Amino acid sequence: MLKQYKVGILLYDFVDILDVSGPSEVLSLTAYSKLQQKNNVVQKIAA
């Protein structure tokens, strides 16, 4: 069984949007299986 982690991104004053969107984009594409990864990528492209 795979471990599940909760991840947070800390925001401080004067943060740039790229400081948040980059890591959140990468973490949103993580998945437990190749099928889930493909589904996540297709959903991101379609949005």
N, CA, C and O atoms as a CHARMM CRD file, in Angstrom:
* protein
*
  188
    1    1 MET  N      0.84600  -1.19000   0.00000 PROA 1      0.00000
    2    1 MET  CA     0.00000   0.00000   0.00000 PROA 1      0.00000
    3    1 MET  C      0.88600   1.24500   0.00000 PROA 1      0.00000
    4    1 MET  O      1.88600   1.31000   0.71500 PROA 1      0.00000
    5    2 LEU  N      0.51500   2.20300  -0.78900 PROA 2      0.00000
    6    2 LEU  CA     1.29400   3.42500  -0.89100 PROA 2      0.00000
    7    2 LEU  C      0.93600   4.38900   0.22900 PROA 2      0.00000
    8    2 LEU  O     -0.21000   4.45800   0.67300 PROA 2      0.00000
    9    3 LYS  N      1.93900   5.12800   0.67100 PROA 3      0.00000
   10    3 LYS  CA     1.69700   6.13800   1.69600 PROA 3      0.00000
   11    3 LYS  C      1.06400   7.37100   1.06400 PROA 3      0.00000
   12    3 LYS  O      1.37400   7.73200  -0.07100 PROA 3      0.00000
   13    4 GLN  N      0.19500   7.99700   1.80000 PROA 4      0.00000
   14    4 GLN  CA    -0.44400   9.22600   1.33400 PROA 4      0.00000
   15    4 GLN  C      0.06300  10.37200   2.19700 PROA 4      0.00000
   16    4 GLN  O      0.08300  10.27200   3.42400 PROA 4      0.00000
   17    5 TYR  N      0.46600  11.44700   1.56200 PROA 5      0.00000
   18    5 TYR  CA     0.99900  12.60100   2.26600 PROA 5      0.00000
   19    5 TYR  C      0.12000  13.82000   2.01000 PROA 5      0.00000
   20    5 TYR  O     -0.47100  13.96700   0.94100 PROA 5      0.00000
   21    6 LYS  N      0.05000  14.68100   3.00500 PROA 6      0.00000
   22    6 LYS  CA    -0.58700  15.98300   2.83200 PROA 6      0.00000
   23    6 LYS  C      0.53300  17.00800   2.72200 PROA 6      0.00000
   24    6 LYS  O      1.44800  17.03100   3.54500 PROA 6      0.00000
   25    7 VAL  N      0.45300  17.84500   1.71200 PROA 7      0.00000
   26    7 VAL  CA     1.50100  18.82000   1.44300 PROA 7      0.00000
   27    7 VAL  C      0.89800  20.20600   1.45100 PROA 7      0.00000
   28    7 VAL  O     -0.18500  20.42700   0.90900 PROA 7      0.00000
   29    8 GLY  N      1.58700  21.12100   2.05500 PROA 8      0.00000
   30    8 GLY  CA     1.14000  22.51100   2.07200 PROA 8      0.00000
   31    8 GLY  C      2.20300  23.41900   1.49100 PROA 8      0.00000
   32    8 GLY  O      3.38800  23.08700   1.50700 PROA 8      0.00000
   33    9 ILE  N      1.78900  24.55100   0.98500 PROA 9      0.00000
   34    9 ILE  CA     2.71000  25.55300   0.45300 PROA 9      0.00000
   35    9 ILE  C      2.53200  26.81500   1.28800 PROA 9      0.00000
   36    9 ILE  O      1.45000  27.40200   1.32900 PROA 9      0.00000
   37   10 LEU  N      3.60500  27.22000   1.94800 PROA 10     0.00000
   38   10 LEU  CA     3.54000  28.40500   2.79100 PROA 10     0.00000
   39   10 LEU  C      3.65700  29.65700   1.94200 PROA 10     0.00000
   40   10 LEU  O      4.47600  29.72400   1.02500 PROA 10     0.00000
   41   11 LEU  N      2.84000  30.63900   2.24900 PROA 11     0.00000
   42   11 LEU  CA     2.86900  31.92300   1.53900 PROA 11     0.00000
   43   11 LEU  C      3.26800  33.02200   2.51200 PROA 11     0.00000
   44   11 LEU  O      2.82100  33.05300   3.65800 PROA 11     0.00000
   45   12 TYR  N      4.09800  33.90000   2.04200 PROA 12     0.00000
   46   12 TYR  CA     4.54300  35.03100   2.83400 PROA 12     0.00000
   47   12 TYR  C      4.16600  36.31900   2.11300 PROA 12     0.00000
   48   12 TYR  O      3.74200  36.29700   0.95800 PROA 12     0.00000
   49   13 ASP  N      4.32600  37.43900   2.81000 PROA 13     0.00000
   50   13 ASP  CA     4.07800  38.73800   2.18700 PROA 13     0.00000
   51   13 ASP  C      4.98700  38.92100   0.97600 PROA 13     0.00000
   52   13 ASP  O      6.12200  38.44400   0.96500 PROA 13     0.00000
   53   14 PHE  N      4.49600  39.59300  -0.01200 PROA 14     0.00000
   54   14 PHE  CA     5.23500  39.94700  -1.22900 PROA 14     0.00000
   55   14 PHE  C      5.65600  38.71200  -2.03700 PROA 14     0.00000
   56   14 PHE  O      6.71100  38.71800  -2.67100 PROA 14     0.00000
   57   15 VAL  N      4.84600  37.67100  -2.01500 PROA 15     0.00000
   58   15 VAL  CA     5.14100  36.45900  -2.78500 PROA 15     0.00000
   59   15 VAL  C      4.71300  36.67600  -4.23800 PROA 15     0.00000
   60   15 VAL  O      3.69800  37.32400  -4.49500 PROA 15     0.00000
   61   16 ASP  N      5.47200  36.14200  -5.17500 PROA 16     0.00000
   62   16 ASP  CA     5.10600  36.20600  -6.58900 PROA 16     0.00000
   63   16 ASP  C      4.21100  35.01700  -6.93500 PROA 16     0.00000
   64   16 ASP  O      4.29400  33.96700  -6.29700 PROA 16     0.00000
   65   17 ILE  N      3.37200  35.18000  -7.93000 PROA 17     0.00000
   66   17 ILE  CA     2.44400  34.12600  -8.32400 PROA 17     0.00000
   67   17 ILE  C      3.19300  32.88000  -8.79700 PROA 17     0.00000
   68   17 ILE  O      2.72000  31.76300  -8.58500 PROA 17     0.00000
   69   18 LEU  N      4.34600  33.05200  -9.43100 PROA 18     0.00000
   70   18 LEU  CA     5.12200  31.89800  -9.89400 PROA 18     0.00000
   71   18 LEU  C      5.70600  31.09000  -8.74400 PROA 18     0.00000
   72   18 LEU  O      5.95400  29.89300  -8.89000 PROA 18     0.00000
   73   19 ASP  N      5.92800  31.73700  -7.59900 PROA 19     0.00000
   74   19 ASP  CA     6.43100  31.01800  -6.43400 PROA 19     0.00000
   75   19 ASP  C      5.40900  30.01700  -5.91500 PROA 19     0.00000
   76   19 ASP  O      5.77100  29.03300  -5.27000 PROA 19     0.00000
   77   20 VAL  N      4.14900  30.26200  -6.19200 PROA 20     0.00000
   78   20 VAL  CA     3.07200  29.38000  -5.73000 PROA 20     0.00000
   79   20 VAL  C      2.61800  28.44300  -6.83700 PROA 20     0.00000
   80   20 VAL  O      2.42400  27.25000  -6.60400 PROA 20     0.00000
   81   21 SER  N      2.45100  28.97600  -8.03200 PROA 21     0.00000
   82   21 SER  CA     1.87200  28.17100  -9.10500 PROA 21     0.00000
   83   21 SER  C      2.80400  27.06900  -9.58400 PROA 21     0.00000
   84   21 SER  O      2.33100  25.99900  -9.96700 PROA 21     0.00000
   85   22 GLY  N      4.10200  27.29400  -9.57500 PROA 22     0.00000
   86   22 GLY  CA     5.04500  26.26600 -10.01700 PROA 22     0.00000
   87   22 GLY  C      4.97800  25.00400  -9.17100 PROA 22     0.00000
   88   22 GLY  O      4.68800  23.92800  -9.69500 PROA 22     0.00000
   89   23 PRO  N      5.24200  25.11400  -7.86600 PROA 23     0.00000
   90   23 PRO  CA     5.16600  23.92300  -7.02200 PROA 23     0.00000
   91   23 PRO  C      3.76900  23.30500  -6.96400 PROA 23     0.00000
   92   23 PRO  O      3.64000  22.08200  -6.92800 PROA 23     0.00000
   93   24 SER  N      2.73000  24.12700  -6.95500 PROA 24     0.00000
   94   24 SER  CA     1.38500  23.55800  -6.88500 PROA 24     0.00000
   95   24 SER  C      1.03900  22.79500  -8.15200 PROA 24     0.00000
   96   24 SER  O      0.33400  21.78900  -8.09000 PROA 24     0.00000
   97   25 GLU  N      1.52200  23.25500  -9.29600 PROA 25     0.00000
   98   25 GLU  CA     1.28300  22.55800 -10.55600 PROA 25     0.00000
   99   25 GLU  C      1.96800  21.19500 -10.55400 PROA 25     0.00000
  100   25 GLU  O      1.37500  20.19800 -10.96700 PROA 25     0.00000
  101   26 VAL  N      3.20100  21.15100 -10.09300 PROA 26     0.00000
  102   26 VAL  CA     3.94400  19.89000 -10.04200 PROA 26     0.00000
  103   26 VAL  C      3.28800  18.92300  -9.06200 PROA 26     0.00000
  104   26 VAL  O      3.11600  17.74400  -9.37200 PROA 26     0.00000
  105   27 LEU  N      2.92500  19.41200  -7.89700 PROA 27     0.00000
  106   27 LEU  CA     2.31500  18.53300  -6.89600 PROA 27     0.00000
  107   27 LEU  C      0.93100  18.06800  -7.31400 PROA 27     0.00000
  108   27 LEU  O      0.50600  16.98200  -6.91900 PROA 27     0.00000
  109   28 SER  N      0.22000  18.85600  -8.09800 PROA 28     0.00000
  110   28 SER  CA    -1.11800  18.44500  -8.53200 PROA 28     0.00000
  111   28 SER  C     -1.06100  17.31000  -9.54900 PROA 28     0.00000
  112   28 SER  O     -2.05000  16.60200  -9.73800 PROA 28     0.00000
  113   29 LEU  N      0.07700  17.13000 -10.20000 PROA 29     0.00000
  114   29 LEU  CA     0.21000  16.06200 -11.18800 PROA 29     0.00000
  115   29 LEU  C      0.69200  14.74000 -10.59300 PROA 29     0.00000
  116   29 LEU  O      0.78400  13.74200 -11.30700 PROA 29     0.00000
  117   30 THR  N      0.99700  14.72000  -9.31000 PROA 30     0.00000
  118   30 THR  CA     1.43400  13.47300  -8.69500 PROA 30     0.00000
  119   30 THR  C      0.23900  12.53600  -8.56000 PROA 30     0.00000
  120   30 THR  O     -0.88300  12.97800  -8.31400 PROA 30     0.00000
  121   31 ALA  N      0.48600  11.25600  -8.72000 PROA 31     0.00000
  122   31 ALA  CA    -0.58600  10.26800  -8.65700 PROA 31     0.00000
  123   31 ALA  C      0.00100   8.92300  -8.26600 PROA 31     0.00000
  124   31 ALA  O      1.21900   8.74100  -8.24300 PROA 31     0.00000
  125   32 TYR  N     -0.86800   8.00100  -7.96500 PROA 32     0.00000
  126   32 TYR  CA    -0.43600   6.67600  -7.54000 PROA 32     0.00000
  127   32 TYR  C     -0.20400   5.73200  -8.70300 PROA 32     0.00000
  128   32 TYR  O      0.51400   4.74400  -8.54500 PROA 32     0.00000
  129   33 SER  N     -0.77100   5.99100  -9.84000 PROA 33     0.00000
  130   33 SER  CA    -0.61800   5.07900 -10.96700 PROA 33     0.00000
  131   33 SER  C     -0.41000   5.87700 -12.25400 PROA 33     0.00000
  132   33 SER  O     -0.69600   7.07300 -12.30900 PROA 33     0.00000
  133   34 LYS  N      0.08000   5.21200 -13.26200 PROA 34     0.00000
  134   34 LYS  CA     0.27700   5.86800 -14.56000 PROA 34     0.00000
  135   34 LYS  C     -1.05200   6.33500 -15.14100 PROA 34     0.00000
  136   34 LYS  O     -1.11100   7.38500 -15.78000 PROA 34     0.00000
  137   35 LEU  N     -2.11800   5.56800 -14.92800 PROA 35     0.00000
  138   35 LEU  CA    -3.42900   5.95200 -15.43900 PROA 35     0.00000
  139   35 LEU  C     -3.89500   7.24900 -14.79500 PROA 35     0.00000
  140   35 LEU  O     -4.41300   8.13100 -15.48000 PROA 35     0.00000
  141   36 GLN  N     -3.71600   7.37200 -13.48900 PROA 36     0.00000
  142   36 GLN  CA    -4.10000   8.61000 -12.81500 PROA 36     0.00000
  143   36 GLN  C     -3.27200   9.78200 -13.32200 PROA 36     0.00000
  144   36 GLN  O     -3.79700  10.88200 -13.49000 PROA 36     0.00000
  145   37 GLN  N     -1.97400   9.55700 -13.57000 PROA 37     0.00000
  146   37 GLN  CA    -1.13000  10.62700 -14.07800 PROA 37     0.00000
  147   37 GLN  C     -1.61300  11.09900 -15.43900 PROA 37     0.00000
  148   37 GLN  O     -1.67800  12.30100 -15.69200 PROA 37     0.00000
  149   38 LYS  N     -1.95300  10.16100 -16.31800 PROA 38     0.00000
  150   38 LYS  CA    -2.44200  10.53400 -17.64600 PROA 38     0.00000
  151   38 LYS  C     -3.75400  11.29800 -17.54600 PROA 38     0.00000
  152   38 LYS  O     -3.95400  12.28100 -18.25900 PROA 38     0.00000
  153   39 ASN  N     -4.64600  10.85900 -16.67300 PROA 39     0.00000
  154   39 ASN  CA    -5.92100  11.55500 -16.49800 PROA 39     0.00000
  155   39 ASN  C     -5.70700  12.97600 -15.98500 PROA 39     0.00000
  156   39 ASN  O     -6.38500  13.90400 -16.42600 PROA 39     0.00000
  157   40 ASN  N     -4.76900  13.15000 -15.05600 PROA 40     0.00000
  158   40 ASN  CA    -4.48600  14.48000 -14.52000 PROA 40     0.00000
  159   40 ASN  C     -3.93900  15.40000 -15.60100 PROA 40     0.00000
  160   40 ASN  O     -4.32800  16.56500 -15.67400 PROA 40     0.00000
  161   41 VAL  N     -3.04400  14.89200 -16.43900 PROA 41     0.00000
  162   41 VAL  CA    -2.46200  15.70700 -17.50100 PROA 41     0.00000
  163   41 VAL  C     -3.53000  16.09600 -18.51800 PROA 41     0.00000
  164   41 VAL  O     -3.57300  17.24300 -18.96200 PROA 41     0.00000
  165   42 VAL  N     -4.38900  15.15100 -18.89100 PROA 42     0.00000
  166   42 VAL  CA    -5.44900  15.45500 -19.85700 PROA 42     0.00000
  167   42 VAL  C     -6.40800  16.50400 -19.28400 PROA 42     0.00000
  168   42 VAL  O     -6.84600  17.39900 -20.00800 PROA 42     0.00000
  169   43 GLN  N     -6.73400  16.40300 -18.00900 PROA 43     0.00000
  170   43 GLN  CA    -7.61900  17.38400 -17.38900 PROA 43     0.00000
  171   43 GLN  C     -6.96700  18.76500 -17.36000 PROA 43     0.00000
  172   43 GLN  O     -7.64600  19.77000 -17.56600 PROA 43     0.00000
  173   44 LYS  N     -5.67000  18.82600 -17.10900 PROA 44     0.00000
  174   44 LYS  CA    -4.96400  20.11200 -17.07800 PROA 44     0.00000
  175   44 LYS  C     -4.93200  20.73600 -18.47600 PROA 44     0.00000
  176   44 LYS  O     -5.10000  21.94700 -18.62100 PROA 44     0.00000
  177   45 ILE  N     -4.71700  19.91800 -19.49400 PROA 45     0.00000
  178   45 ILE  CA    -4.66100  20.43400 -20.85700 PROA 45     0.00000
  179   45 ILE  C     -6.03900  20.91200 -21.31400 PROA 45     0.00000
  180   45 ILE  O     -6.15100  21.92300 -22.00700 PROA 45     0.00000
  181   46 ALA  N     -7.08700  20.18100 -20.92400 PROA 46     0.00000
  182   46 ALA  CA    -8.44300  20.52800 -21.34700 PROA 46     0.00000
  183   46 ALA  C     -8.95900  21.79300 -20.65300 PROA 46     0.00000
  184   46 ALA  O     -9.84800  22.47100 -21.16800 PROA 46     0.00000
  185   47 ALA  N     -8.40300  22.10000 -19.49900 PROA 47     0.00000
  186   47 ALA  CA    -8.89900  23.26200 -18.72400 PROA 47     0.00000
  187   47 ALA  C     -8.47500  24.57300 -19.30900 PROA 47     0.00000
  188   47 ALA  O     -8.81400  25.62700 -18.77200 PROA 47     0.00000
